[in-house]
Amino acid sequence: MVLEIPFDPAALKNNRAYLIASSIVKRLREASFSAYLVGGCVRDMVMGKTPSDFDVTASATPEEVQKLFPHCVGVGASFGVMIVVEESMEFEVATFREEKDYEDGRRPEFIRYSKTVAEDVSRRDFTVNALLFDPEKNVILDHTGGVADLKKGILRTVGEPLTRFSEDYLRMLRAVRFAVRLDLEMDEATAQAITVLAEKVKYLSAERIRDELEKMLTGKNPHKAFILLSRLGILKEVLPEVEDLHGVEQPPKYHPEGDVFIHTMLLLEHIAYSNAEVGWSALLHDVGKKHTYSVIDGRIRFFGHEEKGAEMAEKILQRLKLPAKTIKNVVKAIAGHMRFSHVQMMRQSKWRQYLADPNFPLELELHRLDCMACHQMVDNYLVMLDRINELALSGISPVPKPLITGKDLLKMGLKPSPELGKILKKIEELQLEGVISTREEALNEAKKLLPPSGF
């Protein structure tokens, strides 16, 4: 039975993307095809949110869509999916279809185009994503009870959960992401099916797993997503190193919040802005603690956990096939995440070098999160913010242009050697400390540092 629910899209009357998507539906219908807005955009409309994009489902085949829309790209033509480009915006137009025989839990072995929208919505993952909207009649068509589930705050699969998840194991990760993002509670059958099939996620490609995890890390309430992944048995399959943080005790004096897993989840909870590097750094910053745990004189210690954690994080992120630049920045942040505890005792030259490091914003944010997730003392973080502000108000660059270069030392008679770099380093430190500020002063100091053998 199909429920037809009147819906007034007045809030979208000036939304250009919605108007174009509606015109795509109209053009398809004028060509005698059935067509509707479908999926997440309809779900968001029901929830009172502005959709980020609009998808269309239609009885037209990819070839027929191509004829109607000249600016069209067949990114998923073999699956009946075309991208229509209008006013530099992209709209997915998918052909009604039926999918069967997911032998590997990743892709269907059989796809058949259908002329009925009922068959199309019956293949979709969750009831809340199987809603249709008729922009001409202003009516929502609900074949699966998605509107009622949204009102009840429930996430439920379309059809039998074990069957639906067995078709595509990625749907288990998507279930977690949608539940957290939409503030929905999984119904019991859906959650139980995931616990039964959780180990199957190992058959998914690293890229598909990575993309879902990253969407969780950069989305709403990432801590809730990873706690749910752990509870359902998925985390131990995709990130066993994080799952292993359960039960790793910490010294209560410095970590009253509890074990390393709880601490890590608190970091995720305190993330202030969506950024993949911040998310991965927070999630993996203490993965080395289990392997460096020791008790000395009755106190829990984790000597070298940052170096071990950086080593492990690099392997984890490579396994998930993250971009090389992201891996480099995250690994560096984890390796240095303890150094900010000493910034108030550092020489000016040292902390100014930190400020000039391109990775500094990431490392400072990781330090803030680390503090907020345990003792909540952010003195060192605030000191660094004050220093940054002072330099900015003074118009001073954290690391100004060098007063002299290696060429100057060679002209003095110093031969190419490691000594050359050491002298330049010392001159830089004197400059950053404010001891010298002119080229002449730098040259005079360099002459004092030249070894006799340099001439």
Buried (B, 14 or more C-beta within 10 A) or exposed (E): EEBEEEBEBEEBEEBEBBBBBBEBBEBBBEBEBBBBBBBBBBBBBBEEEEBEBBBBBBBBBBEBBBEBBEEBBBEEBEBBBBBBEBEEEBBBBBBBBBBEEBEEBBEBEEBEBBEEBEBBBBBBBBBBBBBBBBBEEEBBBBBBBBBBBBEEEBBBBBBEBBEBBBBBBBBBBBBBBBBBBBEBEBBEEBBBBBEBBBEBBEEBEEEBBBBBBBBBBBBEBBBBBBBBBBEBBBBBBBBEBBBBBBEBEBBEEEBEBBBBBBBBBBBBBBBEEEBBBBBBBBBBBBBBBBBBBEEEEEEBEBEEBBBBBBBBBBEBBEBBEBEEEBBBBBBBBBBBBBBBEEBEEBEEBBBBBBBEBEBBBBBBBBBBBBBBBBEEEBEBBEBBEEBBEEBEEEEEEBBEEBBBEBEBBEEBEBEEEEBBEEBBEBBBBBBBEEEBEEEEBBBEBBEEBBEEEBE
